[in-house]
């Protein structure tokens, strides 16, 4: 099997799974309970949270655990919208965003909020001048991802923060960093809110993080709050928290080596496909772990299904939008043959050169066979 869909989800590392299993067996108490078993669980949760905070460069009490990045995104956006709607109802985002953000924006628009979409330049970069023009006195929130999940475009968060401070320093800045963690160096310095998910960094599914700057107040999405969960009600998922903490440490301490390895694989992949009549969408401002191209003359879903014959697994747009036309490419290209035939190959530090070779071989055979039909 050749798995090249790491941006959709990752396998769980053995040492991360060991942390999950050990915690499940040895820490049975609810961290919200007052008895000794609960205190033991609470202490372990605090230790894990402090490790995550250290890796991300924030305070441990700025971390809110959620069920995943989609909940983190919804909590951030709705939390700001409902808390600060008396100040204004204008929100800015982009077409680079994950479906969980775009659909939340649609929901808020139905409630009377005004949503502006900042245009993208031809290289996939946010048009900063256009962004400045969009920021108004009643702009309460800007939500722009750190790394686009489909093509891999990196966003200059510091430049965006400078634009915000120039036009309206009260505007809150949220960034979906789900595809950034483990792929690039993550900094929370320029954002007020940030979303993360465990299953993108080789930890179990079912848990995410919302970073919330300590000085910022937002409206909770889920009530039933406790001292351990002051912004999100519910029993802390301790085994998931501990395994997430382990995965964050592994992802951040080996980051430079992992980036370099993925860059070499990305370069090799691009060189190997240069003689194929496809349109390569990923460019030099993209993370090396994501490689996106358009087949132009072949439907992407047909191609992805055909590759399964060779036990090669890639994706079309994103896992949450796999049967839809690419939103981000549609915002950049007018040519429907480009934005409706894209595929995403996402690699990892655990991807081997042999796997890339197998993919290339299967790709070329499949491409030529489907082109003749």
Secondary structure, DSSP 8 states (H G I E B T S, - for coil): -EE-BTTT-----HHHHHHHHHHHHH--S-TT-SSHHHHHHHHHHHHHHHHHHHHHTS-GGGEEEESSHHHHHHHHHHHHHHHSTTT--EEEE-TTS-HHHHHHHHHHHHTT-EEEE--B-TTS-B-HHHHHHH--TTEEEEE--SB-TTT-BB--HHHHHHHHHHH-TT-EEEEE-TTTBTTB----TT-SEEEEEGGGTTS-SS-EEEEE-TT-----SS----SS-SSS-S---HHHHHHHHHHHHHHHHTHHHHHHHHHHHHHHHHHHTTTSS-EE---TTB-TTEEEEE-SSS-HHHHHHHHGGGTEE-BSS-GGGTTS--HHHHHH---HHHHTSEEEEE--TT--HHHHHHHHHHHHHHHHHHHH-
